[in-house]
Amino acid sequence: MTYLFLANGFEEMEALVPYDCLLRAGVDVKTVSVSGDPNVRGTHGVVVRADMTVDQIRKGMPDCVILPGGMPGAQNLFDSPVVRSVASEAAAAGAVVGAICAAPFVLGRLGLLNGKKATCFPGFEGELEGAVYTGERVVRDGNIITARGAGVAPLFAKTLIEALCGKETADRVFEQMMA
């Protein structure tokens, strides 16, 4: 199971592109609203009805946790005790943890980037506590995947698929999408 957390103010491309691509790869991915309301409003006013809310998360460790950026979405993710707990436990268990744009700051504040290479949206570098900032578009260091922003959402998605399903599956999905 993969959880893609959504908070009001999320960047739509950073959530929906990975969500769509992961579904195409056959990944069991669920969008999760961090509030009690399944309807979550993105930074550009797009309302997404999440598959579930945080109180419906199943027991057990997810294979992957994804945090889209956008502001105040990333801050709203950090403000969720469930997001902080699930992301920390998943990272400690070796599950894939992905964050894009501003959201890598959540991982930094949780201490999940200590000694790891990471990237983020320009201006958030100081929030990547303990990380080795690279400035690259997408960075994978072990089970942690970070990305710069909406423009690299497809590459972020491909890197997530590679981590979860292998390079062959990622290449096939993107070839079928004519990328």
C-alpha positions as CSV (number, residue, x, y, z in Angstrom):
1,M,0.0,0.0,0.0
2,T,1.2,3.5,-0.9
3,Y,-0.2,6.6,0.9
4,L,-0.1,9.9,-0.9
5,F,-1.0,12.5,1.7
6,L,-3.1,15.5,0.7
7,A,-3.5,18.7,2.7
8,N,-5.3,21.9,1.7
9,G,-2.9,23.9,-0.3
10,F,-1.2,21.0,-2.0
11,E,0.3,21.5,-5.5
12,E,-2.0,19.6,-7.9
13,M,0.7,18.4,-10.3
14,E,2.9,17.2,-7.6
15,A,0.2,15.0,-6.2
16,L,-1.8,13.9,-9.3
17,V,1.0,13.2,-11.7
18,P,2.7,10.6,-9.3
19,Y,-0.8,9.3,-8.4
20,D,-1.7,8.6,-12.0
21,C,1.7,7.2,-13.0
22,L,1.7,4.9,-10.0
23,L,-1.7,3.6,-10.8
24,R,-0.5,2.9,-14.4
25,A,2.4,0.9,-12.9
26,G,-0.1,-1.2,-10.9
27,V,0.8,0.2,-7.5
28,D,-1.9,0.1,-4.9
29,V,-1.9,3.9,-4.1
30,K,-4.4,5.7,-2.0
31,T,-4.8,9.5,-1.6
32,V,-5.2,10.3,2.1
33,S,-6.7,13.6,3.3
34,V,-5.0,14.8,6.5
35,S,-8.2,16.5,7.7
36,G,-11.5,14.8,8.5
37,D,-12.9,16.1,5.1
38,P,-12.2,13.8,2.1
39,N,-12.4,16.9,-0.2
40,V,-9.0,18.6,-0.4
41,R,-8.4,21.9,-2.2
42,G,-5.2,22.4,-4.1
43,T,-3.2,25.6,-4.4
44,H,-4.9,26.4,-7.7
45,G,-8.4,25.7,-6.5
46,V,-8.8,22.1,-7.8
47,V,-10.7,20.0,-5.3
48,V,-9.8,16.4,-5.1
49,R,-11.8,13.8,-3.2
50,A,-9.3,11.7,-1.4
51,D,-9.7,7.9,-1.2
52,M,-9.6,8.1,2.6
53,T,-8.9,10.3,5.5
54,V,-6.2,9.8,8.0
55,D,-8.5,8.1,10.5
56,Q,-9.1,5.4,7.9
57,I,-5.5,4.4,7.4
58,R,-5.0,0.7,7.8
59,K,-2.8,-0.9,10.4
60,G,0.5,-2.1,9.1
61,M,3.5,-0.5,7.3
62,P,3.0,1.1,3.9
63,D,5.4,0.3,1.1
64,C,5.6,4.0,0.3
65,V,4.6,7.4,1.6
66,I,4.4,10.5,-0.7
67,L,4.3,14.1,0.3
68,P,3.4,16.6,-2.4
69,G,4.5,20.2,-2.0
70,G,2.7,23.5,-2.4
71,M,2.1,26.0,0.3
72,P,0.5,26.0,2.7
73,G,0.0,22.3,1.8
74,A,3.5,21.2,2.9
75,Q,3.1,23.1,6.2
76,N,-0.3,21.5,6.7
77,L,1.3,18.1,6.1
78,F,3.9,18.8,8.8
79,D,1.2,20.0,11.2
80,S,-0.5,16.5,11.0
81,P,0.7,14.2,13.8
82,V,-0.4,11.2,11.6
83,V,1.7,12.3,8.7
84,R,4.8,12.9,10.9
85,S,4.3,9.5,12.5
86,V,3.6,7.5,9.4
87,A,6.5,9.1,7.5
88,S,9.0,8.6,10.3
89,E,8.0,4.9,10.9
90,A,8.0,4.2,7.1
91,A,11.5,5.7,6.7
92,A,12.8,3.7,9.7
93,A,11.3,0.5,8.3
94,G,13.0,1.1,4.9
95,A,9.8,1.9,3.0
96,V,10.1,4.4,0.2
97,V,9.4,8.0,1.3
98,G,9.0,10.6,-1.4
99,A,8.6,14.4,-1.0
100,I,8.6,17.1,-3.7
101,C,8.9,20.9,-3.9
102,A,8.5,22.4,-0.4
103,A,7.6,19.0,1.3
104,P,11.2,17.8,1.7
105,F,11.3,20.2,4.6
106,V,8.9,17.9,6.4
107,L,11.5,15.1,6.1
108,G,14.3,17.5,7.2
109,R,12.4,18.6,10.3
110,L,11.7,15.0,11.2
111,G,15.5,14.1,11.0
112,L,14.9,11.8,8.1
113,L,17.5,13.5,5.8
114,N,20.5,13.3,8.1
115,G,23.5,12.5,6.0
116,K,21.3,11.9,2.9
117,K,21.5,13.7,-0.5
118,A,18.3,15.7,-1.1
119,T,16.8,18.5,-3.1
120,C,13.8,20.8,-2.9
121,F,12.2,23.9,-4.3
122,P,14.7,26.8,-4.3
123,G,14.4,28.7,-1.0
124,F,13.7,25.7,1.2
125,E,17.3,24.4,1.3
126,G,17.8,25.7,4.8
127,E,14.9,23.5,6.0
128,L,16.6,20.2,4.9
129,E,18.1,19.7,8.3
130,G,21.0,17.3,8.1
131,A,20.8,16.8,4.3
132,V,23.5,17.2,1.7
133,Y,21.6,19.5,-0.7
134,T,22.3,18.8,-4.3
135,G,20.0,21.1,-6.3
136,E,19.3,18.3,-8.7
137,R,15.8,17.8,-10.2
138,V,15.2,14.5,-8.4
139,V,17.4,12.7,-5.9
140,R,17.2,9.2,-4.6
141,D,19.3,8.3,-1.6
142,G,18.4,4.9,-0.4
143,N,14.7,4.8,0.4
144,I,14.3,8.6,0.4
145,I,13.3,10.4,-2.9
146,T,13.1,14.2,-3.1
147,A,12.3,16.5,-6.0
148,R,12.4,20.2,-6.8
149,G,8.9,21.0,-8.0
150,A,5.9,20.7,-10.3
151,G,8.0,20.7,-13.5
152,V,9.7,17.5,-12.5
153,A,6.6,15.7,-11.3
154,P,6.8,13.1,-14.1
155,L,10.5,12.4,-13.3
156,F,9.6,12.2,-9.6
157,A,6.9,9.7,-10.4
158,K,9.2,7.6,-12.6
159,T,11.8,7.5,-9.8
160,L,9.1,6.3,-7.3
161,I,8.0,3.6,-9.8
162,E,11.6,2.5,-10.2
163,A,12.0,2.2,-6.4
164,L,8.8,0.3,-6.0
165,C,8.5,-1.8,-9.2
166,G,11.9,-1.7,-10.9
167,K,13.3,0.2,-13.9
168,E,11.7,-2.1,-16.5
169,T,8.2,-1.3,-15.2
170,A,9.0,2.5,-15.0
171,D,10.4,2.5,-18.5
172,R,7.3,0.6,-19.8
173,V,4.8,2.9,-18.1
174,F,6.6,6.0,-19.5
175,E,7.0,4.5,-22.9
176,Q,3.2,3.8,-23.0
177,M,2.6,7.4,-22.1
178,M,4.8,8.5,-25.0
179,A,7.3,10.3,-22.7
